[in-house]
Amino acid sequence: MSSVASRRSTQRERTREKFSNVKSLSKKSVKPKLISSSVIEPFKT
């Protein structure tokens, strides 16, 4: 059971990473780099 749980958690992390990457890419493509960075920076900290 532990192996299944760990596998599920890793999959969830992977999907989360994919979503974050897509979001950052879309933001970069839509807005200039400076604006996107200024918008993302506060959320990171």
DSSP file (Angstrom, degrees, kcal/mol; ACC not computed):
  #  RESIDUE AA STRUCTURE BP1 BP2  ACC     N-H-->O    O-->H-N    N-H-->O    O-->H-N    TCO  KAPPA ALPHA  PHI   PSI    X-CA   Y-CA   Z-CA
    1    1 A M     >        0   0    0      0, 0.0     4,-2.5     0, 0.0     5,-0.2   0.000 360.0 360.0 360.0 -39.1    0.0    0.0    0.0
    2    2 A S  H  >  +     0   0    0      1,-0.2     4,-2.8     2,-0.2     5,-0.2   0.910 360.0  53.0 -60.3 -40.7    2.8    2.4    0.8
    3    3 A S  H  > S+     0   0    0      1,-0.2     4,-2.4     2,-0.2    -1,-0.2   0.908 109.6  48.7 -61.7 -40.8    4.3    1.9   -2.7
    4    4 A V  H  > S+     0   0    0      2,-0.2     4,-2.6     1,-0.2    -1,-0.2   0.925 111.5  49.6 -64.6 -43.5    0.9    2.8   -4.2
    5    5 A A  H  X S+     0   0    0     -4,-2.5     4,-2.6     1,-0.2    -2,-0.2   0.935 112.0  47.6 -61.7 -46.0    0.6    5.9   -2.0
    6    6 A S  H  X S+     0   0    0     -4,-2.8     4,-2.6     1,-0.2    -1,-0.2   0.916 111.6  51.1 -61.8 -41.8    4.0    7.1   -2.9
    7    7 A R  H  X S+     0   0    0     -4,-2.4     4,-2.3    -5,-0.2    -1,-0.2   0.917 110.6  48.8 -61.6 -42.6    3.4    6.5   -6.6
    8    8 A R  H  X S+     0   0    0     -4,-2.6     4,-2.5     1,-0.2    -1,-0.2   0.923 110.9  50.3 -63.5 -43.6    0.1    8.5   -6.4
    9    9 A S  H  X S+     0   0    0     -4,-2.6     4,-2.6     1,-0.2    -2,-0.2   0.923 110.3  49.6 -61.6 -43.9    1.9   11.4   -4.6
   10   10 A T  H  X S+     0   0    0     -4,-2.6     4,-2.5     1,-0.2    -1,-0.2   0.914 110.6  50.5 -62.6 -41.1    4.6   11.5   -7.2
   11   11 A Q  H  X S+     0   0    0     -4,-2.3     4,-2.6     2,-0.2    -1,-0.2   0.918 109.7  50.7 -62.1 -42.6    2.0   11.6  -10.0
   12   12 A R  H  X S+     0   0    0     -4,-2.5     4,-2.6     1,-0.2    -2,-0.2   0.931 110.5  48.9 -61.2 -45.1    0.2   14.4   -8.3
   13   13 A E  H  X S+     0   0    0     -4,-2.6     4,-2.7     1,-0.2    -1,-0.2   0.909 110.6  51.6 -60.3 -41.0    3.4   16.4   -7.9
   14   14 A R  H  X S+     0   0    0     -4,-2.5     4,-2.5     2,-0.2    -2,-0.2   0.931 110.4  47.1 -62.6 -45.7    4.2   15.8  -11.6
   15   15 A T  H  X S+     0   0    0     -4,-2.6     4,-2.6     1,-0.2    -1,-0.2   0.908 111.8  51.6 -62.6 -40.6    0.8   17.0  -12.7
   16   16 A R  H  X S+     0   0    0     -4,-2.6     4,-2.6     1,-0.2    -2,-0.2   0.926 109.2  50.1 -61.5 -43.6    1.2   20.1  -10.5
   17   17 A E  H  X S+     0   0    0     -4,-2.7     4,-2.7     1,-0.2    -2,-0.2   0.924 109.8  51.2 -59.8 -44.3    4.6   20.8  -12.1
   18   18 A K  H  X S+     0   0    0     -4,-2.5     4,-2.6     1,-0.2    -2,-0.2   0.934 110.6  48.3 -58.6 -46.8    3.0   20.5  -15.5
   19   19 A F  H  X S+     0   0    0     -4,-2.6     4,-2.7     1,-0.2    -1,-0.2   0.923 112.0  48.8 -61.3 -44.7    0.3   22.9  -14.6
   20   20 A S  H  X S+     0   0    0     -4,-2.6     4,-2.7     1,-0.2    -1,-0.2   0.915 111.5  50.1 -61.8 -42.6    2.7   25.4  -13.2
   21   21 A N  H  X S+     0   0    0     -4,-2.7     4,-2.6     1,-0.2    -1,-0.2   0.927 111.5  48.1 -61.5 -44.7    4.9   25.2  -16.3
   22   22 A V  H  X S+     0   0    0     -4,-2.6     4,-2.9     2,-0.2     5,-0.2   0.918 111.7  50.4 -62.4 -43.2    1.9   25.7  -18.6
   23   23 A K  H  X S+     0   0    0     -4,-2.7     4,-2.7     1,-0.2    -2,-0.2   0.945 112.0  46.4 -60.4 -48.8    0.8   28.7  -16.5
   24   24 A S  H  X S+     0   0    0     -4,-2.7     4,-2.7     1,-0.2    -1,-0.2   0.917 113.6  49.5 -61.0 -43.0    4.3   30.3  -16.6
   25   25 A L  H  X S+     0   0    0     -4,-2.6     4,-2.8     2,-0.2     5,-0.2   0.940 112.1  47.1 -62.0 -47.4    4.6   29.7  -20.3
   26   26 A S  H  X S+     0   0    0     -4,-2.9     4,-2.5     1,-0.2     5,-0.2   0.919 113.1  49.3 -61.7 -43.1    1.2   31.2  -21.1
   27   27 A K  H  X S+     0   0    0     -4,-2.7     4,-3.3    -5,-0.2    -1,-0.2   0.929 112.4  48.1 -61.4 -44.6    1.9   34.2  -18.9
   28   28 A K  H  < S+     0   0    0     -4,-2.7    -2,-0.2     1,-0.2    -1,-0.2   0.926 113.8  46.4 -61.9 -44.5    5.3   34.7  -20.6
   29   29 A S  H  < S+     0   0    0     -4,-2.8    -1,-0.2    -5,-0.2    -2,-0.2   0.872 119.9  40.0 -67.2 -36.3    3.8   34.4  -24.1
   30   30 A V  H  < S+     0   0    0     -4,-2.5    -2,-0.2    -5,-0.2    -3,-0.2   0.940 121.9  32.8 -79.7 -48.5    0.9   36.7  -23.2
   31   31 A K  S  < S-     0   0    0     -4,-3.3    -1,-0.1    -5,-0.2     0, 0.0  -0.722  92.8 -92.8-110.4 158.5    2.7   39.4  -21.2
   32   32 A P     >  -     0   0    0      0, 0.0     4,-2.3     0, 0.0     5,-0.2  -0.183  41.4-108.3 -60.2 161.2    6.2   40.8  -21.3
   33   33 A K  H  > S+     0   0    0      1,-0.2     4,-2.8     2,-0.2     5,-0.2   0.913 115.7  51.9 -61.9 -44.9    8.8   39.2  -19.1
   34   34 A L  H  > S+     0   0    0      1,-0.2     4,-2.6     2,-0.2    -1,-0.2   0.935 112.1  44.9 -60.4 -47.7    9.1   42.0  -16.6
   35   35 A I  H  > S+     0   0    0      1,-0.2     4,-2.2     2,-0.2    -1,-0.2   0.945 114.3  48.6 -62.8 -47.8    5.3   42.2  -16.0
   36   36 A S  H  X S+     0   0    0     -4,-2.3     4,-2.5     1,-0.2     5,-0.2   0.915 113.2  47.8 -59.5 -43.4    5.0   38.4  -15.7
   37   37 A S  H  X S+     0   0    0     -4,-2.8     4,-3.1     1,-0.2    -1,-0.2   0.922 111.0  50.5 -64.6 -43.2    7.9   38.3  -13.2
   38   38 A S  H  < S+     0   0    0     -4,-2.6    -1,-0.2    -5,-0.2    -2,-0.2   0.849 114.0  46.0 -63.6 -32.7    6.6   41.2  -11.1
   39   39 A V  H  X S+     0   0    0     -4,-2.2     4,-0.6    -5,-0.2    -1,-0.2   0.883 118.1  41.2 -76.2 -38.1    3.2   39.4  -11.0
   40   40 A I  H  X S+     0   0    0     -4,-2.5     4,-1.7    -5,-0.2     3,-0.4   0.858 101.4  70.8 -79.0 -35.8    4.6   36.0  -10.1
   41   41 A E  H  X S+     0   0    0     -4,-3.1     4,-1.7     1,-0.2     3,-0.4   0.902  95.3  51.0 -51.2 -52.7    7.3   37.1   -7.7
   42   42 A P  H  4 S+     0   0    0      0, 0.0    -1,-0.2     0, 0.0    -2,-0.1   0.890 109.6  51.3 -55.7 -39.8    5.0   38.2   -4.8
   43   43 A F  H  < S+     0   0    0     -4,-0.6    -2,-0.2    -3,-0.4    -3,-0.1   0.871 106.0  55.7 -65.8 -35.1    3.2   34.8   -5.0
   44   44 A K  H  <        0   0    0     -4,-1.7    -1,-0.2    -3,-0.4    -3,-0.1   0.931 360.0 360.0 -63.9 -45.7    6.5   32.9   -4.7
   45   45 A T     <        0   0    0     -4,-1.7    -1,-0.3     0, 0.0    -2,-0.2   0.491 360.0 360.0 -72.3 360.0    7.6   34.6   -1.5
